[in-house]
């Protein structure tokens, strides 16, 4: 896609000043400490459905008041609860959970971070305060280390990794910049 986009506008690889990512906010990727994928879920993945419905019934108002969202089956919180119950051996190895665009930024830069518009779709992020809802996370029995540092959209993460540059047909070392959720970036 990167090569096609450059060809369409007549750009050369050396014309690209930076790269960024965007994606649907309700997908998530759980990684181990080495960056290997333990669980990757698209937006429509329903494995956390029962956990999300139970959370909504028991604590919906509390979560809505704190995060701006009523708990839903497609939120990261629901999927992590499912993973803890249904795949405890994988969950025990979990090091971080990233939204899809944050995972792509990790693949490009090697930095695991969360961007606020993406994190807001987790069900565990306080939008007004722009931080993880640590007490809600703890109350669900989820380890805090799963949730990476939060950086604003437009923050330079670092240079484009050599393998990513080769894959994209771009020069290594150009800046990788934090993106955001697809709808938010489109606005």
C-alpha positions as CSV (number, residue, x, y, z in Angstrom):
1,X,0.0,0.0,0.0
2,X,2.8,2.4,0.8
3,X,4.5,1.8,-2.6
4,X,1.1,2.2,-4.4
5,X,0.4,5.5,-2.5
6,X,3.8,6.9,-3.4
7,X,3.4,5.9,-7.1
8,X,-0.1,7.4,-7.3
9,X,1.2,10.8,-6.2
10,X,4.5,10.6,-7.9
11,X,6.6,10.6,-4.7
12,X,10.0,9.0,-4.4
13,X,11.0,7.2,-1.1
14,X,13.3,10.0,-0.2
15,X,10.4,12.5,-0.5
16,X,8.7,10.8,2.5
17,X,9.4,13.0,5.6
18,X,7.7,10.7,8.2
19,X,5.3,7.8,8.6
20,X,2.4,7.3,11.0
21,X,-0.4,4.8,11.5
22,X,-4.2,4.8,12.0
23,X,-6.7,2.0,12.4
24,X,-10.0,0.9,13.8
25,X,-10.0,1.6,17.5
26,X,-11.7,-1.6,18.8
27,X,-9.1,-4.1,17.6
28,X,-6.3,-5.1,20.0
29,X,-3.1,-7.0,20.1
30,X,-1.7,-8.6,23.3
31,X,2.1,-9.1,23.2
32,X,4.6,-10.9,25.3
33,X,7.9,-9.3,26.5
34,X,9.6,-10.2,23.3
35,X,6.9,-8.6,21.1
36,X,5.4,-11.9,20.0
37,X,1.6,-11.8,19.5
38,X,-0.4,-13.8,22.0
39,X,-3.8,-12.6,20.9
40,X,-4.9,-10.3,18.0
41,X,-8.5,-9.4,17.7
42,X,-10.2,-7.4,15.0
43,X,-13.0,-5.0,15.7
44,X,-15.7,-7.6,15.5
45,X,-14.1,-10.3,17.6
46,X,-16.8,-11.4,20.1
47,X,-14.7,-13.6,22.4
48,X,-15.2,-11.1,25.2
49,X,-19.0,-10.8,24.7
50,X,-20.1,-12.5,27.9
51,X,-17.5,-10.7,30.0
52,X,-18.5,-7.3,28.5
53,X,-22.2,-7.9,29.1
54,X,-21.5,-9.0,32.7
55,X,-19.3,-5.9,33.3
56,X,-22.0,-3.7,31.8
57,X,-24.7,-5.2,34.0
58,X,-22.7,-5.0,37.2
59,X,-20.6,-1.8,36.8
60,X,-21.8,-0.1,33.6
61,X,-22.6,3.3,35.2
62,X,-19.3,3.4,37.1
63,X,-17.3,2.7,34.0
64,X,-19.3,5.2,31.9
65,X,-18.8,7.9,34.5
66,X,-15.0,7.3,34.5
67,X,-14.2,6.4,30.9
68,X,-17.0,8.0,28.9
69,X,-18.0,4.6,27.6
70,X,-20.5,2.0,28.8
71,X,-18.7,-1.4,28.9
72,X,-19.1,-3.3,25.6
73,X,-18.1,-6.7,24.4
74,X,-15.7,-5.3,21.8
75,X,-13.6,-3.2,24.3
76,X,-10.2,-4.4,25.2
77,X,-11.3,-4.8,28.9
78,X,-13.8,-7.5,27.9
79,X,-11.2,-9.3,25.7
80,X,-8.6,-9.3,28.4
81,X,-11.1,-10.7,30.9
82,X,-11.9,-13.4,28.4
83,X,-8.2,-14.1,27.9
84,X,-7.6,-14.4,31.6
85,X,-10.4,-16.9,32.0
86,X,-10.1,-18.9,28.7
87,X,-6.3,-18.8,28.0
88,X,-4.6,-18.3,31.4
89,X,-1.3,-19.6,30.2
90,X,-1.2,-17.0,27.4
91,X,-2.5,-14.3,29.7
92,X,0.2,-15.1,32.2
93,X,2.8,-14.3,29.5
94,X,1.1,-11.0,28.5
95,X,3.4,-8.0,28.6
96,X,1.4,-5.3,26.8
97,X,-1.9,-4.7,25.1
98,X,-2.0,-2.3,22.1
99,X,-4.7,-1.0,19.8
100,X,-4.2,-1.9,16.2
101,X,-2.6,1.4,15.1
102,X,-0.4,1.5,18.2
103,X,0.7,-2.1,17.3
104,X,1.6,-1.0,13.8
105,X,3.6,2.0,15.2
106,X,5.4,-0.5,17.4
107,X,6.2,-2.7,14.4
108,X,7.6,0.4,12.6
109,X,9.5,2.0,15.5
110,X,10.0,-0.7,18.2
111,X,8.2,1.5,20.8
112,X,5.2,0.3,22.7
113,X,3.0,3.2,23.5
114,X,-0.7,4.1,23.5
115,X,-2.3,7.0,21.8
116,X,-5.3,8.6,23.6
117,X,-8.0,8.2,20.8
118,X,-7.1,4.5,20.5
119,X,-6.8,4.0,24.3
120,X,-10.2,5.5,24.7
121,X,-11.8,2.5,23.0
122,X,-10.3,0.1,25.6
123,X,-13.0,0.8,28.2
124,X,-10.1,1.5,30.7
125,X,-9.0,5.0,29.8
126,X,-10.1,8.2,31.4
127,X,-10.6,10.5,28.4
128,X,-10.9,13.7,30.4
129,X,-7.7,13.1,32.4
130,X,-5.9,11.4,29.4
131,X,-4.6,8.5,31.5
132,X,-5.4,4.9,32.2
133,X,-8.0,4.3,34.9
134,X,-5.6,2.4,37.2
135,X,-8.1,1.7,39.9
136,X,-10.6,0.2,37.5
137,X,-7.8,-1.9,35.9
138,X,-6.8,-3.2,39.4
139,X,-10.4,-3.9,40.3
140,X,-10.7,-6.2,37.3
141,X,-7.6,-8.1,38.4
142,X,-5.7,-6.9,35.3
143,X,-2.0,-6.2,35.7
144,X,-1.1,-2.5,35.3
145,X,2.0,-3.3,33.2
146,X,-0.2,-4.3,30.3
147,X,-1.0,-0.7,29.6
148,X,1.8,1.3,28.1
149,X,2.7,4.9,28.4
150,X,0.3,7.3,26.7
151,X,1.7,9.7,24.1
152,X,-0.3,12.3,22.1
153,X,-0.9,12.0,18.4
154,X,1.9,13.6,16.5
155,X,4.7,12.6,18.9
156,X,7.8,11.3,17.3
157,X,8.4,7.7,18.5
158,X,11.8,7.3,16.9
159,X,13.4,6.3,13.6
160,X,11.8,3.8,11.2
161,X,13.4,0.4,11.8
162,X,15.5,-1.1,9.0
163,X,13.2,-4.2,8.4
164,X,10.1,-2.0,8.3
165,X,11.8,0.4,5.9
166,X,12.7,-2.4,3.6
167,X,9.1,-3.7,3.7
168,X,7.6,-0.3,2.9
169,X,10.2,0.7,0.3
170,X,11.3,3.7,2.4
171,X,14.7,4.9,3.7
172,X,15.4,3.7,7.2
173,X,15.6,6.3,9.9
174,X,12.8,8.6,8.9
175,X,10.6,9.5,11.9
176,X,7.8,7.3,13.0
177,X,5.0,9.5,14.5
178,X,2.2,8.5,16.8
179,X,-1.1,8.4,14.8
180,X,-4.5,7.7,16.2
181,X,-7.9,6.2,15.7
182,X,-9.3,6.1,12.2
183,X,-12.3,8.3,12.8
184,X,-10.4,10.8,14.9
185,X,-7.6,11.1,12.3
186,X,-10.2,11.4,9.5
187,X,-11.7,14.4,11.3
